[in-house]
């Protein structure tokens, strides 16, 4: 095996994910460059992601369903999205989405516990016919031809056709119409036989009720639980046809959520049916117009065969591929046009890891990160872990006696050593005399080296920050070893320093090095400034072991003294370096910046004959800037862009007597430090602007010292002081 230095290993990693950041909910972190990964497809610009439909693939235990459920929970809690789930697998005779549905105050509808009337008057006439045709095709794919379709239309207009039993009677004993009753009866035999499966056969009790029994349309999540049905039963595609009709013709028109999701769990059973695959294809094609995302979850593409059902996967712009076998990985890679390096990684992925493809070009490997509550709500391996726990229980009991004996012996030794150290401290003697130290370290030394380096970078002292990080890294390599967590954590700090100082390429390479070395010392393992709980991975497939059974060894106090003394000595040496003339100049420049800092810039410009007030306001911590624009009432259209953030509004035609209102737009963008300038493009369509035409715009550079400049001409704008006050 060839081993490369860490700096070379970083370069060999594919860095395709380093230049793209998507808006939305947090999902996890990239295994290529270690950075956090966010994605809400509905929030991505439609020029980058035309469709918001997603496909999740992966073998048993790969984490595809857990990721889908976590995404659903976060989308609802963060953005108010609504979900309808068709669930056909789970533990304890219940679908796996049931715990999450109940936690979000949704509704679970179990197959067999409700009866639907597909010809109820609550459905529009076209919906009734469409639903009946789908039920017929689900059990008898060849039952409908031109003559049978006409006989069905004739029967649906019969006074008896208020229930499925009445419709069958109208097909068997029709009345004369455009064609004689005898011909209509002969044409409708196939349809009547197919529908009799629902009134007299094995599917009785699903669609032969008198009422529609429609669920509410304002619930956060509705789960149709088909887990108790036979997976090969035609009841599943039949029920799916009913759900699809309800989604398209009832739920979507009545729902007021900003975005809706239809989740198909174990989707191969649904997509293989000719009756339902056409309905799903229709929803996929018109999902953008409907404000709908189809989230398809299944094991492999091979389950779909080679027919048109597999072609539906190409209509999904977001793909999440967990661990699969080499042959299946090659098939998926060819269908989704994945790069060779991604296809090679698919068979080696761990649970919770997946290759993500977003749009035509973006490919990354993501580790899903979940909280304890989410792990509890999405866990589908409890039985397996219970069996594993029982298997190791006996071994644990056998080791307890031996562990207790060793603990008693160690306690006696530790007690003697502790008494010796206590005596030395009470007498004021030097505990480190054997190591050559003749002075006592203060009892409250706190290691703030990482924070000191990052803070220096935030304040613009980049050279000083780099020196601090380099000194700290050398110290920890010498004290703990080159592959220790202490040493590798400095790579993350150096990456943060490089990013704050504008060297994003170096930051990406350093993070990639950490990720490739397999060290979990990145963002999700560190406590947040606001005291929020840490992110962490969910439960592993193996049985969890109580932390009390494995206590980490405590290092002897004497061994830490040389390290702490070295820290203090090197800190004093670094302090002398900081007093150099070059650093004095930097400090003076920093003071001048601080004196001019106002954290606000507002200007007024005229775009397409419309007065526009543009504003930039820096946050108190100097990490973000809120960019906003207020456009006068005469505008028909307005849009602002900054980096990857955008906001726009188009004014609808005014009704008679309606008063025009100004347009207000706002975005929040991150900055490296409080003195960094930001740019915003403002486009405005005035009174004569026509839809489809390009709106005139201005690109403005704001600085926190109350200055704003036209990027194109370099001319400085006048500040709008009435707003500043």
C-alpha positions in Angstrom: 0.0 0.0 0.0 1.3 3.5 -0.9 0.9 6.1 1.8 0.8 9.8 0.8 1.3 12.8 3.1 -1.9 14.5 4.1 -1.3 17.4 1.8 -1.0 15.1 -1.2 -4.0 12.9 0.0 -6.2 16.0 -0.1 -5.4 16.7 -3.7 -6.2 13.2 -4.8 -9.8 13.4 -3.4 -12.5 14.5 -5.9 -13.5 18.0 -5.0 -16.6 18.4 -7.1 -18.7 19.4 -4.1 -16.5 22.3 -3.0 -17.9 25.0 -5.2 -21.6 24.5 -4.8 -23.9 25.2 -1.8 -27.6 24.5 -1.9 -30.2 26.3 0.3 -32.5 24.5 2.7 -32.5 22.1 5.6 -29.3 20.5 6.9 -28.9 16.9 5.9 -25.3 15.9 6.8 -21.7 16.5 5.8 -19.7 15.8 2.7 -17.2 12.9 2.9 -15.2 14.6 0.1 -14.5 17.9 1.7 -16.0 17.6 5.2 -18.4 20.6 4.7 -22.0 20.6 5.9 -24.6 19.7 3.2 -27.9 21.4 3.0 -30.7 20.8 0.4 -34.4 21.8 0.0 -35.1 21.1 -3.7 -38.1 23.5 -3.7 -35.8 26.4 -2.7 -33.2 25.8 -5.4 -33.3 28.0 -8.5 -35.3 26.3 -11.2 -32.5 27.0 -13.7 -30.2 24.8 -11.6 -32.9 22.2 -10.6 -35.9 22.2 -13.0 -37.6 19.4 -11.1 -37.8 18.8 -7.4 -38.6 15.0 -7.6 -36.2 12.7 -5.8 -35.2 9.0 -6.0 -33.7 7.1 -3.1 -32.0 3.7 -3.7 -30.1 1.4 -1.4 -30.0 -2.1 0.1 -31.3 -3.1 3.5 -29.8 -1.1 6.3 -28.3 1.5 3.9 -30.2 4.4 5.5 -32.3 5.5 2.6 -35.6 5.4 4.4 -34.1 7.1 7.5 -32.8 9.9 5.3 -36.2 10.3 3.6 -38.0 10.5 7.0 -35.5 12.9 8.5 -35.8 15.2 5.4 -39.5 15.1 5.7 -39.5 16.0 9.4 -37.1 18.9 8.9 -38.9 20.2 5.8 -42.1 20.4 7.7 -40.7 21.9 10.9 -38.5 24.4 9.0 -40.7 25.3 6.0 -44.2 24.0 6.7 -44.2 21.4 3.9 -47.1 18.9 3.8 -46.6 15.2 3.2 -48.7 12.3 1.9 -46.9 8.9 2.4 -47.8 5.6 0.8 -46.1 3.2 3.2 -45.9 -0.6 2.7 -43.2 -1.8 5.1 -42.5 -1.6 8.8 -42.1 -3.5 12.1 -44.7 -4.6 14.6 -47.5 -4.8 11.9 -47.2 -1.0 11.3 -45.7 1.1 8.6 -42.3 2.6 9.3 -43.6 6.2 8.8 -46.2 5.7 11.5 -44.1 6.9 14.5 -43.0 10.1 12.6 -46.6 10.7 11.5 -47.9 10.6 15.0 -45.1 12.8 16.3 -46.0 15.5 13.7 -49.7 15.3 14.7 -50.6 13.7 11.4 -53.0 10.9 10.5 -52.4 7.2 9.8 -54.9 5.5 7.5 -54.6 1.7 7.6 -55.6 -0.4 4.6 -58.7 -2.3 5.6 -59.9 0.1 8.2 -61.6 2.4 5.8 -63.9 1.9 2.8 -63.8 4.3 -0.2 -66.6 4.9 -2.6 -64.9 5.7 -6.0 -68.2 6.9 -7.6 -69.2 9.2 -4.8 -70.7 12.5 -5.8 -68.0 14.2 -3.7 -65.7 13.4 -6.7 -66.0 15.3 -9.9 -67.4 13.2 -12.8 -64.0 13.1 -14.6 -62.3 11.9 -11.4 -64.9 9.2 -10.9 -64.3 7.8 -14.4 -60.6 8.1 -14.2 -60.5 6.3 -10.8 -62.8 3.4 -12.0 -60.7 2.9 -15.1 -57.6 2.7 -12.9 -59.3 0.1 -10.6 -60.3 -2.0 -13.6 -56.8 -2.0 -15.1 -55.2 -2.8 -11.8 -56.9 -6.3 -11.7 -57.5 -6.9 -15.5 -55.1 -4.9 -17.6 -56.8 -5.9 -20.9 -60.4 -5.4 -19.8 -60.8 -1.9 -21.3 -61.1 -1.4 -25.1 -63.1 1.2 -27.0 -66.4 -0.6 -26.6 -65.8 -1.4 -22.9 -64.9 2.2 -22.2 -68.1 3.4 -23.8 -70.2 0.9 -21.8 -68.5 2.2 -18.7 -69.3 5.8 -19.5 -72.9 4.8 -20.1 -73.1 2.9 -16.8 -71.6 5.8 -14.8 -74.6 8.0 -15.9 -77.1 5.5 -14.7 -79.1 6.4 -11.5 -77.9 3.2 -9.9 -74.2 4.2 -10.2 -74.0 5.8 -6.7 -71.9 2.9 -5.4 -69.6 0.3 -6.9 -72.3 -2.4 -6.5 -74.8 -0.2 -8.3 -72.2 0.5 -11.1 -71.7 -3.3 -11.6 -75.5 -3.7 -11.9 -75.6 -0.9 -14.5 -72.9 -2.6 -16.5 -74.6 -6.0 -16.4 -78.2 -4.7 -17.0 -77.8 -1.4 -19.0 -80.6 0.6 -20.4 -80.9 1.5 -24.1 -78.9 4.5 -25.2 -77.1 5.5 -28.4 -76.5 1.7 -28.8 -78.9 -1.1 -27.9 -78.8 -2.4 -24.3 -77.8 -5.9 -25.5 -74.7 -4.5 -27.2 -73.8 -2.3 -24.1 -74.2 -5.4 -21.9 -71.8 -7.5 -24.1 -69.3 -4.7 -24.2 -69.3 -4.2 -20.5 -68.8 -7.8 -19.4 -65.0 -7.5 -18.9 -65.3 -4.3 -16.9 -68.1 -5.8 -14.8 -66.0 -8.9 -14.1 -63.0 -6.8 -13.0 -65.1 -4.6 -10.7 -66.7 -7.6 -9.2 -63.3 -8.4 -7.6 -63.9 -5.4 -5.4 -67.6 -6.2 -4.6 -67.5 -10.0 -4.3 -63.9 -11.2 -4.5 -60.7 -11.0 -2.5 -60.6 -7.1 -2.6 -64.1 -6.8 -1.0 -64.3 -4.1 1.6 -61.9 -1.5 0.0 -64.1 0.3 -2.5 -67.7 -0.9 -2.0 -68.7 1.6 0.6 -71.5 4.2 0.3 -69.4 7.2 1.4 -66.2 8.8 0.0 -64.4 8.8 3.3 -61.9 11.4 2.2 -59.2 12.5 4.7 -58.6 16.1 5.6 -56.3 18.2 3.4 -54.8 20.5 6.0 -52.9 17.9 8.1 -49.1 18.2 8.2 -48.7 14.5 7.1 -51.0 11.7 6.1 -49.7 8.1 5.9 -51.6 5.4 4.0 -50.3 2.3 5.8 -50.4 -0.7 3.4 -47.9 -2.8 5.5 -50.5 -5.4 6.4 -51.4 -6.2 2.8 -49.8 -8.9 0.7 -47.1 -7.3 -1.4 -48.2 -9.3 -4.5 -51.9 -8.4 -4.0 -53.6 -6.2 -6.6 -55.0 -4.2 -3.6 -51.8 -2.2 -3.4 -51.9 -0.7 -7.0 -55.7 -0.4 -6.7 -55.4 1.6 -3.5 -52.5 3.6 -5.0 -54.7 4.5 -7.9 -57.3 5.9 -5.5 -54.6 7.8 -3.5 -53.1 9.3 -6.7 -56.6 10.5 -7.8 -57.3 12.0 -4.4 -53.8 13.7 -4.4 -54.3 15.2 -7.8 -57.9 16.2 -7.7 -58.6 16.9 -4.0 -55.5 17.3 -1.9 -53.4 19.5 -4.2 -56.2 22.0 -5.1 -57.3 22.4 -1.4 -53.9 22.3 0.3 -52.5 25.7 1.3 -48.9 24.6 2.2 -46.0 26.3 0.4 -44.9 22.9 -1.1 -46.3 19.4 -1.0 -44.6 15.9 -1.1 -45.9 12.5 -2.2 -43.6 9.8 -0.7 -43.8 6.3 -2.2 -42.1 3.8 0.1 -41.2 0.5 -1.5 -42.2 2.1 -4.7 -41.4 -0.9 -7.0 -44.7 -2.5 -6.1 -46.5 0.6 -7.3 -44.4 1.5 -10.4 -44.6 -2.1 -11.8 -48.4 -1.8 -12.2 -49.4 -0.4 -15.6 -52.5 1.2 -13.9 -50.5 3.2 -11.4 -47.3 3.8 -13.3 -49.2 6.0 -15.7 -50.6 8.0 -12.8 -47.2 8.4 -11.3 -45.7 9.4 -14.6 -48.5 12.1 -15.0 -47.7 13.4 -11.5 -43.9 13.5 -12.2 -44.4 15.4 -15.5 -46.7 18.0 -14.0 -45.2 18.2 -10.5 -43.6 21.6 -11.1 -46.9 23.1 -12.1 -48.6 21.5 -9.2 -46.1 22.5 -6.5 -45.5 18.9 -5.8 -42.4 16.7 -5.2 -42.5 13.0 -5.6 -40.1 11.3 -3.3 -39.6 7.7 -4.5 -37.9 5.2 -2.1 -37.0 1.7 -3.1 -34.2 -0.9 -3.0 -32.9 -1.4 -6.5 -33.7 -0.4 -10.1 -33.7 -4.1 -11.0 -37.0 -4.5 -9.2 -38.6 -2.4 -12.0 -37.5 -4.6 -14.8 -36.5 -3.0 -18.1 -39.9 -1.6 -19.1 -41.2 2.0 -18.9 -41.3 1.9 -15.1 -37.5 2.2 -15.0 -37.7 5.2 -17.3 -39.6 7.1 -14.6 -36.3 7.2 -12.6 -34.9 9.6 -15.2 -37.5 12.2 -14.4 -36.1 12.6 -10.9 -33.5 15.4 -10.7 -32.4 14.5 -7.1 -30.9 11.0 -6.6 -29.7 9.4 -3.3 -27.9 6.1 -3.8 -26.9 4.1 -0.7 -24.9 0.9 -0.6 -25.6 -1.5 -3.5 -23.8 -4.5 -5.0 -21.3 -3.9 -7.8 -23.7 -5.0 -10.6 -26.6 -2.9 -9.3 -24.2 0.1 -8.8 -23.1 -0.1 -12.4 -26.8 -0.2 -13.6 -27.7 2.8 -11.5 -24.6 4.6 -12.6 -25.4 4.1 -16.2 -29.0 5.2 -15.8 -28.2 8.3 -13.7 -25.0 9.1 -15.6 -22.8 9.0 -12.5 -19.0 9.4 -12.7 -16.8 6.3 -12.5 -15.4 7.3 -9.1 -18.9 7.6 -7.6 -19.9 4.2 -9.0 -16.8 2.6 -7.5 -17.7 4.0 -4.0 -21.3 2.8 -3.9 -20.6 -0.9 -2.9 -18.3 0.3 0.0 -20.6 2.9 1.6 -21.5 2.6 5.3 -25.0 2.9 6.7 -26.1 6.5 6.4 -23.7 7.3 3.6 -24.9 7.8 0.0 -23.9 9.2 -3.4 -26.1 12.2 -4.1 -26.7 13.6 -7.6 -28.5 17.0 -7.8 -29.3 18.3 -11.2 -27.2 17.3 -14.3 -23.7 18.0 -12.8 -23.5 18.0 -9.0 -22.2 14.7 -7.4 -21.1 14.3 -3.8 -20.9 11.6 -1.1 -22.9 12.6 2.0 -23.1 11.2 5.5 -26.6 11.8 6.9 -26.4 13.3 10.4 -29.4 12.9 12.7 -30.3 13.8 16.3 -31.4 11.5 19.1 -35.1 12.3 18.7 -34.8 11.6 14.9 -33.1 8.3 15.6 -35.9 7.3 17.8 -38.6 8.2 15.3 -36.9 6.7 12.3 -35.4 3.5 13.8 -36.4 0.3 11.8 -33.7 -2.0 13.2 -34.9 -2.4 16.8 -35.5 -6.2 16.5 -32.1 -6.8 15.1 -30.4 -4.9 17.8 -32.4 -6.7 20.4 -31.2 -10.0 19.1 -27.6 -8.8 19.1 -28.0 -7.5 22.6 -29.2 -10.9 23.8 -26.2 -12.5 22.1 -23.7 -10.4 23.9 -25.4 -10.3 27.2 -23.9 -13.6 28.4 -20.4 -12.6 27.4 -20.9 -9.4 29.4 -21.9 -11.3 32.5 -18.9 -13.6 32.2 -16.5 -10.6 32.1 -18.0 -8.8 35.1 -16.2 -10.9 37.8 -12.9 -10.5 36.1 -13.4 -6.7 35.6 -14.4 -6.3 39.3 -11.2 -8.0 40.4 -9.0 -5.9 38.2 -10.8 -2.7 39.3 -10.1 -3.5 42.9 -6.4 -4.0 42.3 -6.2 -0.8 40.2 -8.1 1.1 42.9 -5.5 0.1 45.5 -2.7 1.3 43.3 -4.4 4.5 42.3 -5.2 5.3 45.9 -1.6 5.0 46.9 -0.5 7.2 44.0 -3.1 9.8 44.7 -2.0 10.0 48.4 1.6 10.5 47.3 0.7 13.4 44.9 -1.6 15.0 47.6 1.2 15.0 50.1 3.6 16.6 47.6 1.0 19.3 46.8 0.4 20.1 50.4 4.1 20.5 51.1 4.5 22.7 48.0 7.0 20.4 46.5 7.6 20.1 42.8 5.6 17.3 41.2 7.5 17.6 38.0 11.0 17.6 39.3 11.8 14.3 37.7 11.0 15.9 34.3 13.2 19.0 34.9 10.5 21.5 35.7 11.2 23.7 38.8 8.1 25.8 38.8 4.4 25.1 39.4 1.8 25.5 36.7 -1.3 27.5 37.6 -4.3 25.3 38.3 -6.7 27.0 35.8 -4.7 26.9 32.5 -7.3 26.7 29.7 -6.4 25.7 26.1 -7.9 28.5 23.9 -5.4 28.2 21.1 -7.9 27.1 18.4 -10.3 29.9 19.3 -7.4 32.5 19.4 -6.4 31.6 15.9 -9.9 31.7 14.5 -10.6 35.0 16.3 -7.5 36.6 14.8 -8.6 35.5 11.3 -12.0 37.0 11.9 -10.4 40.3 12.9 -8.4 40.4 9.7 -5.0 39.4 11.3 -4.5 36.5 8.8 -0.8 36.2 9.1 -1.0 36.1 12.9 -3.8 33.5 12.7 -1.8 31.3 10.4 1.2 31.5 12.7 -0.9 30.6 15.7 -2.4 27.6 14.0 1.1 26.4 12.7 2.6 26.7 16.2 -0.4 24.8 17.8 -0.2 22.0 15.2 3.6 21.5 15.8 3.0 21.4 19.6 0.3 18.7 19.4 2.2 16.7 16.8 5.2 16.6 19.2 3.0 15.9 22.2 0.4 13.4 20.8 1.7 12.2 17.4 1.0 13.1 13.8 -2.2 11.0 13.5 -3.7 12.0 16.8 -7.1 13.8 17.1 -5.3 16.7 18.7 -3.0 17.2 15.8 -5.7 16.6 13.1 -8.1 19.0 14.7 -5.6 21.7 13.7 -6.3 20.9 10.1 -9.9 21.9 10.6 -8.8 25.1 12.4 -6.4 25.9 9.6 -9.2 25.3 7.1 -11.4 27.7 9.0 -8.6 30.3 9.1 -8.0 29.9 5.4 -11.7 30.3 4.6 -12.0 33.5 6.8 -9.0 34.9 5.0 -10.4 34.3 1.5 -8.3 31.2 0.5 -11.2 28.8 -0.1 -9.1 26.4 -2.2 -6.8 25.7 0.7 -9.8 25.4 3.0 -11.3 22.7 0.8 -8.0 20.8 0.6 -7.5 20.8 4.3 -11.1 19.6 5.0 -10.7 16.9 2.4 -7.6 15.7 4.2 -9.5 15.4 7.4 -12.4 13.5 5.7 -10.1 11.1 3.9 -8.2 10.3 7.2 -11.6 9.2 8.7 -11.4 11.6 11.7 -14.7 12.9 13.1 -13.4 16.2 14.3 -15.5 18.5 12.2 -18.5 20.8 12.5 -21.1 18.3 13.7 -19.0 17.0 16.6 -18.5 20.5 18.1 -21.0 22.3 20.4 -22.7 25.3 18.9 -22.2 28.8 20.2 -25.9 29.1 21.0 -25.8 26.0 23.3 -28.0 23.9 20.9 -27.5 20.2 21.1 -24.8 18.6 19.0 -25.6 16.8 15.8 -24.5 13.1 15.8 -25.0 9.9 14.0 -27.9 7.7 14.8 -27.6 4.3 16.5 -25.3 1.9 14.8 -26.5 -1.6 13.7 -24.6 -3.2 16.5 -26.0 -3.3 20.1 -25.2 -0.2 22.0 -22.9 -0.6 25.0 -23.3 1.4 28.2 -20.6 4.0 28.5 -20.2 3.0 32.2 -18.8 -0.4 31.1 -15.9 1.2 29.3 -14.3 4.1 31.1 -11.4 5.7 29.3 -8.0 5.5 31.0 -7.1 8.6 33.0 -3.7 10.0 32.2 -1.3 10.7 35.1 -1.3 14.3 36.0 2.5 14.5 35.9 2.6 13.7 32.2 0.5 16.8 31.3 2.8 19.3 33.0 5.5 19.3 30.4 2.9 19.8 27.7 1.3 22.7 29.5 4.6 24.3 30.3 5.6 24.0 26.6 2.3 25.7 25.6 3.0 28.6 28.0 6.7 28.9 26.8 5.8 28.9 23.1 2.9 31.4 23.7 5.5 33.8 25.3 7.8 33.3 22.3 4.9 33.9 19.9 4.1 37.0 21.9 7.5 38.4 21.0 6.9 37.8 17.3 3.6 39.6 17.4 5.4 42.8 18.4 7.2 43.1 15.0 6.9 46.3 13.0 4.8 44.5 10.3 2.2 43.5 12.8 2.2 47.1 14.2 1.2 48.3 10.8 -1.5 45.7 10.5 -2.8 46.7 13.9 -2.9 50.3 12.9 -4.8 49.5 9.7 -7.2 47.4 11.7 -7.8 50.3 14.1 -8.5 52.6 11.1 -11.1 50.1 9.8 -12.7 49.8 13.2 -13.0 53.6 13.5 -14.7 53.9 10.1 -17.0 50.9 10.8 -20.7 51.6 10.9 -22.1 48.3 9.9 -24.7 49.9 7.6 -25.0 51.3 4.1 -28.1 52.6 2.4 -28.5 54.2 -1.0 -31.2 55.3 -3.4 -31.0 54.6 -7.1 -33.4 55.0 -10.1 -33.8 51.8 -12.2 -36.2 51.8 -15.2 -37.8 55.0 -14.0 -38.6 53.5 -10.5 -37.0 54.8 -7.2 -35.3 51.9 -5.4 -33.8 52.0 -1.9 -31.1 49.4 -1.5 -29.7 48.6 2.0 -27.0 46.4 3.6 -26.8 45.8 7.3 -24.1 43.8 9.0 -25.0 41.6 12.0 -23.6 42.2 15.4 -21.2 39.2 15.2 -20.0 40.3 11.8 -20.8 37.0 10.1 -23.8 37.8 8.0 -25.2 40.7 6.1 -28.9 41.4 5.4 -29.4 42.8 1.9 -32.8 44.4 1.1 -34.5 46.5 -1.5 -37.7 48.6 -1.3 -39.1 49.4 -4.7 -41.8 52.1 -5.3 -45.4 51.3 -6.2 -44.8 51.9 -9.9 -42.8 48.7 -10.4 -44.2 45.6 -12.0 -41.3 43.3 -11.1 -38.3 43.3 -8.8 -35.4 40.9 -8.1 -32.3 41.0 -5.9 -29.3 38.6 -6.1 -26.2 38.2 -4.0 -24.0 35.1 -4.4 -26.3 32.1 -4.3 -29.2 34.0 -2.5 -32.0 35.5 -4.5 -35.5 36.9 -4.0 -38.0 38.3 -6.5 -41.6 39.4 -6.7 -43.9 40.0 -9.7 -46.9 42.3 -9.1 -50.2 40.9 -10.2 -52.6 43.1 -12.2 -54.5 45.4 -9.8 -58.2 45.2 -9.5 -60.4 48.2 -9.7 -60.0 50.4 -6.6 -57.0 48.4 -5.3 -54.1 50.5 -4.0 -50.6 49.5 -5.3 -48.1 48.5 -2.7 -44.3 48.8 -2.7 -42.2 45.7 -3.2 -39.9 44.7 -0.3 -37.2 42.0 -0.9 -34.6 40.7 1.5 -31.8 38.1 1.6 -29.1 37.1 4.1 -25.6 36.3 2.9 -22.5 35.1 4.9 -19.3 37.1 5.1 -15.8 36.2 6.3 -15.5 39.1 8.7 -17.3 42.3 9.6 -15.2 44.5 7.3 -15.9 42.5 4.1 -17.7 44.3 1.3 -20.8 42.6 -0.3 -22.4 43.0 -3.7 -26.1 42.9 -4.6 -27.7 43.1 -8.1 -31.0 44.8 -8.2 -33.3 44.3 -11.2 -36.5 46.3 -11.6 -39.2 46.3 -14.2 -40.9 49.7 -14.4 -44.4 50.7 -15.5 -43.7 49.7 -19.1 -42.0 46.4 -18.3 -43.6 43.3 -20.0 -43.5 39.8 -18.7 -40.8 37.7 -20.4 -38.5 40.6 -21.1 -35.2 41.3 -19.3 -35.5 43.8 -16.5 -32.8 46.6 -16.2 -30.5 46.2 -13.2 -27.6 47.7 -11.2 -24.9 45.9 -9.3 -24.0 47.7 -6.1 -21.1 47.1 -3.8 -21.8 47.9 -0.2 -19.1 48.6 2.5 -19.7 48.8 6.2 -18.3 52.3 6.4 -21.5 53.8 4.9 -20.3 53.7 1.3 -21.9 52.1 -1.8 -20.4 51.9 -5.3 -21.7 51.2 -8.8 -19.7 48.1 -9.7 -19.9 48.8 -13.5 -18.9 52.5 -13.5 -17.0 52.7 -10.2 -19.1 55.7 -9.2 -19.9 56.1 -5.6 -23.6 56.4 -4.6 -24.9 59.0 -2.2 -26.0 57.6 1.2 -29.6 57.8 2.1 -29.2 59.2 5.6 -32.9 59.4 6.5 -33.0 55.7 6.5 -29.7 55.5 8.4 -31.1 57.4 11.2 
